């Protein structure tokens, strides 16, 4: 009986960790979307093409996932 409770608690903790990570990625995405938009705007004002072959949203998602992992290094 005790093992069943321990396994259940492990699933709950895992769910909370996943929800926390998704929230962190969502918040990072908003910040990264602003940064990527600003970077692209400056690049276009200079008359250059964007350096990456990615779209705006995909580049922001990639940056958000890349930066979110660093939050847990503490």
RASULLIN-V917306 format. One line per field, one symbol per residue. ss: DSSP state (a for helix, b for strand, c for the rest). phi: phi as a letter, one per 30 degrees, with the letter a starting at -180 (. if undefined). burial: # if it has 9 or more other ideal C-beta (glycine too) atoms within 8 Angstrom, else .. A space follows every 50 residues. Layout:
ss=???
phi=???
burial=???
This chain:
ss=caaaaaaaaaaaaaaaaaaaaaaaaaaaaaaaaaaaaaaaaaaaaccccc cccccaaaaaaaaaaaaaaaaacc
phi=.dddddddddddddddddddddddddddddddddddddddddddddiccd dcccdddddddddddddddddcde
burial=....................#..###.##.###.###..#..##...... .....#..#######.##......
